[in-house]
Amino acid sequence: MGHPIRARGRVSPAQAPIGHRVVAAILAVVFPALILAGAYVGLTQLRSNSDLREDRNAGFVLNGKPVKGGVVRAIERAMTAEPEVIILGNSLSNTDLLPSLLAQRLGIPKSKVQKFSIPNSLGSHWYVVLKNRVYANGHQPRLVILLSDMQSQLAIHPRTEPSYVNLSVQLDREGGEPILDKKMGRRNWAATYFWDQIREEREDLRDTMLKSARNLIVDIVHGSRGSATSHAATSKALDRVFADDRTDMLLHHSVIPVMSGERELVPFDPADLPRPKDSLIPDICDIVSENGGKAVFLRPPMSPLLPPEAGDLVTQGTEGRVYALAKAHGGIYLDMRSFEMADGLFHNVDHMNPAGARRFTEAVAQILNQMEPPKKLKGRVEREAELFTAFDLAGSRVASREIRADFRDEPPAIQRPIEPARGAARPRAAYVDVPNWASLSDSATIEVTPFAAACSPLRITEDGQRLPSHNVPCEETFKHGKGRVCHPGDRLWLAASDDSNPADNGRAYSLEFTETRWCEGGLWLYPNDRARLAWQPADLGRLERGGRFLQVTAHDMGGRTPGASQLAVRMKVASHVPIDATLTVPPGTNGTDTWAVSPVVPPDAPQVMLELTNLSDRFLLVTSARLTERRPTTETADLEE
């Protein structure tokens, strides 16, 4: 009798011992988890030199500098000065706004303006700084300026480890953070941070791979020994070569995109940002208003060379909703992107250099002086109507204003054509020596105009057509050409419209004065020139007590005859002439005088005219003509208190 035949094959899971099934189930979960954990750890270890530096400095960097004892102690120490104005924001607030100059223009001591710029900070950082460092300690600043791109104003969740640490050090450990818990989700902080960090480390991995390939090519070409030390030296050297300040950002406009969307060029995907009502903007406005202050969200301009597909992008309609939301909660939103800033005023495509910061600060100060904080800043003049204001506020947008004036005479003629000379190592630019006009240069006007404006009145024509871009920085003229002109001193540099060299292109060049005479917050008066201007009704309407005093400031900018300049000042209200006087301006300096207006100019006056006549054979630059409710001082406020 034969033996029974057993089928051969694998044992089914149901037939396997229960212990084996448990082990298999655990391994099925553990192995993928270990792989994911290893990938996460590997990603987090891919840190560039800048990443490692940020990690070390997290919680210890304020206003671009390491601070002893940490950021919390530094902020609380600065707040003991009881500032009336504080500036909060990310790195843009550190480079773009000058606290001491802002204090001077607001007429308060410089210790009364304090800046707290936290790298990579967002709305969540600023809220907890205000709550825990400012108001919890009994301080009540009158004005809180929040300067950053709109993406950072809307964003809530930190996306990098240093940014997360910068937030965590500011939290209230005892009382908790109910607003942040509500906005961010108390149980989701860690998960959100985890996924944001994964996304961030993915970017680091890509950058590390690209940099490694770049460095390897250089090492091979130069026969590097291949040691870790030599690789590090190569990386540092190439990072210096490709630094922002050594890169021609105009190339962004000259390349053919190889990918669509260009999302990697912006910090946040606009579609992923919170809606304005879900951001911390209303909460910041509320906490500032509840403590007797005014929150001002400031969106600064960026370099004109920033590609349109990059930068501070938000979804359509967001800006209008932010403006309405801030207003409804007692705050103000100001869009300064239309404020004209030349490429030469930026360190890179978004951060201003010192010259740009001075210009931007002057503009912000004038806007703040037009606003009405809930309480008058100490030492600040009362309401005024500045004739030479350069801006109009239309809702959230700041629009440039150019003064319209009627002139009696044409600009003075310059009788001779010019012959540009070739400049050494300047293939696209040539120069003309203009020693007689050095005092009218861009460099000179930057020092005396309200907005540090480069506004030399000299213009150059090419074959009878005026070159298109005057008063630009010389570096921009040398780099980009295309009809740019700069006037730094006793030499005037120009680039031909077609980038040929003006020294030998056979074209006829001549020099003339601009007929508009406008100098962004000022007005040129040529020798024996006369101008008539009028205050706008909206400006006069701010004078609730009426215009009681007129103050005029003018700068003597040199001329063919020695001695002081004489400026005739004649004010006319309807048919009445309350002021007919003369201002004497010493040579090479400024002159200011103040006259009482009688009768007082009412805020609804139908027409208020000012006639300014240069009685001398010298150039004058008038930079202020303001009606005020009380006698203004000509002395600078004590900036040291």
Secondary structure, 3 states (H helix, E strand, C coil): CCCCCCCCCCCCCCCCCHHHHHHHHHHHHHHHHHHHHHHHHHHHHCCCHHHHHHHHHCCCEECCEECCCCHHHHHHHHHCCCCCEEEEECHHHHHHCCHHHHHHHHCCCHHHEEEEECCCCCHHHHHHHHHHHHHHHCCCCCEEEEECCHHHHHCCCCCCHHHHHHHHCCCCCCCCCHHHHHHHHHHHHHHHHHHHHHHHHHHHHHHHHHHHHHHHHHHHHCCCCCCHHHHHHHHHHHHHHCCHHHCCHHHHHCCCCCCCCCHHHCCCCHHHCCCHHHCCHHHHHHHHHHCCCEEEEEECCCCCCCCCCCCCCCCCCHHHHHHHHHHHCCCEEEECCCCCCCHHHECCCCCECHHHHHHHHHHHHHHHHHCCCCCCCCCCCCCEEECCCCEEEECCEEEECCCCCEECCCCCCCCCEECCEECCCCCCEEEEECHHHHHHCHHHHHHHCCCCCCCCCEEEEECCEECCECCCCHHHHHHHCCCEEECCCCEEEEECCCCCCCCCCCCCEEEEECCCCECCCCEEECCCCEEEEECCHHHHCCCCCCEEEEEEEEEEEEECCCCCEEEEEEEEECCEEEEEEEEEECCCCEEEEEEEEEEEECCCCCCEEEEEEECCCEEEEEEEEEEECCCCCCCCCCCCC
